[in-house]
Amino acid sequence: LLHPLQAACVLYPHFLAHLARMRRHRPGVFRWALLQYALVGLAWAVLLAVDAPKALLYVLLPQLLALHALLGANYFQHAHADGRSRWNYARNFTGAVNWLYFNIGLHTAHHEHPREHWSRMPALHRTLRSHVNPSLEERSFLLYVLRVMVIGALVPRFRSRSLMAPTS
């Protein structure tokens, strides 16, 4: 539950640095990004001005909860993977979660081909699958979370194990 808040503290400086690089090297892309932020901010401001309680309940709160859920799920995709490995840095979920979240469970393909349309991720995943440690492929996101977080709390053999070798 805390991971999204921890991630925000780590990620926002990277986002700001990325924006600063865009401003210097790709001013058109920088202006496009700022326009998008401004339009979202303007939409929030208008909705809050029209009906603040409904805007909070039906727009801002759902957006914040969705962002929290996305970052929380991202924790499970990277926890205990090997961040130093060429291929074993992410867990892949091949089941129903992809129907709901535009194939984001096929996380290695998402990282290796971030600009590809989500509909191409299953084919890309199939081409990358042989490079990734089989322990990083799970059929069900929900069953993985239940096994690791609930059953694993009681039965140690169901806990996730880190693939990252200790540094000396």
KAGISUL-V55780 format. One record per residue. N is the residue number from 0. SS is DSSP state (H for helix, E for strand, - for the rest). PHI is phi in whole degrees, -180 to 180 (999 if undefined). OMEGA is omega in whole degrees, -180 to 180 (* if undefined). Layout:
n = {N;N}
ss = {SS;SS}
phi = {PHI;PHI}
omega = {OMEGA;OMEGA}
//
This chain:
n = {0;1;2;3;4;5;6;7;8;9;10;11;12;13;14;15;16;17;18;19;20;21;22;23;24;25;26;27;28;29;30;31;32;33;34;35;36;37;38;39;40;41;42;43;44;45;46;47;48;49;50;51;52;53;54;55;56;57;58;59;60;61;62;63;64;65;66;67;68;69;70;71;72;73;74;75;76;77;78;79;80;81;82;83;84;85;86;87;88;89;90;91;92;93;94;95;96;97;98;99;100;101;102;103;104;105;106;107;108;109;110;111;112;113;114;115;116;117;118;119;120;121;122;123;124;125;126;127;128;129;130;131;132;133;134;135;136;137;138;139;140;141;142;143;144;145;146;147;148;149;150;151;152;153;154;155;156;157;158;159;160;161;162;163;164;165;166;167}
ss = {-;-;H;H;H;H;H;H;H;H;H;H;H;H;H;H;H;H;H;H;H;H;H;H;H;-;H;H;H;H;H;H;H;H;H;H;H;H;H;H;H;H;H;H;H;H;H;H;H;H;H;H;H;H;H;H;H;H;H;H;H;H;H;H;H;H;H;H;H;H;H;H;H;H;H;H;H;H;-;-;-;-;-;-;-;-;-;-;-;-;-;E;E;-;-;-;H;H;H;H;-;-;-;-;-;-;H;H;H;H;H;H;-;-;-;-;-;H;H;H;H;H;H;H;H;H;H;H;H;H;H;-;-;H;H;H;E;E;-;-;H;H;H;H;H;H;H;H;H;H;H;H;H;H;-;H;H;H;-;-;-;-;-;-;-;-;-;-}
phi = {999;-86;-53;-58;-71;-65;-63;-60;-64;-84;-79;-60;-60;-67;-61;-65;-65;-63;-62;-64;-65;-62;-60;-76;-104;-141;-59;-66;-66;-60;-63;-63;-63;-63;-61;-63;-60;-64;-66;-65;-61;-64;-60;-61;-61;-63;-63;-65;-69;-71;-160;-58;-61;-69;-61;-65;-70;-101;-124;-66;-62;-60;-65;-67;-66;-65;-64;-61;-65;-63;-68;-64;-64;-61;-57;-67;-75;-115;-62;68;-82;-106;-63;-96;-83;-66;-123;-98;-95;-148;-91;-114;-111;-102;-95;-61;-56;-72;-67;-81;-121;53;63;-70;-65;-85;-73;-65;-61;-61;-72;-74;-134;-65;-97;-73;-64;-57;-69;-90;-61;-59;-66;-65;-59;-61;-75;-96;-51;-68;-84;-97;-54;-57;-69;-96;-113;-127;-74;-119;-62;-63;-66;-62;-62;-62;-64;-78;-88;-96;-67;-61;-66;-103;-123;-55;-68;-94;-74;-74;-118;-69;-91;-80;-70;-64;-86;-102}
omega = {-179;-175;180;179;177;-179;-180;180;-180;-172;-175;174;177;178;-179;177;178;177;179;177;178;-179;-179;-169;-179;-174;178;178;178;179;178;178;179;178;179;177;-179;180;176;178;178;178;178;-178;180;-180;178;179;-179;-179;-174;-179;179;178;178;-176;-172;-178;-173;180;176;179;179;178;178;178;178;180;180;179;177;177;179;176;-178;179;-177;-178;178;169;-178;-178;179;-176;176;-174;-170;-177;-177;175;-180;176;-172;-174;-170;-180;-179;176;-177;-171;170;174;179;176;177;-162;178;178;178;-180;-178;-178;-173;-178;179;177;-176;-178;180;-175;179;179;179;178;-180;180;-177;-172;-176;-180;-171;177;-178;179;179;176;-179;178;-172;175;-178;180;176;-179;178;-179;-174;-173;-177;-179;180;177;-178;-176;-173;-177;179;179;176;179;-179;174;-177;178;179;177;-179;*}
//
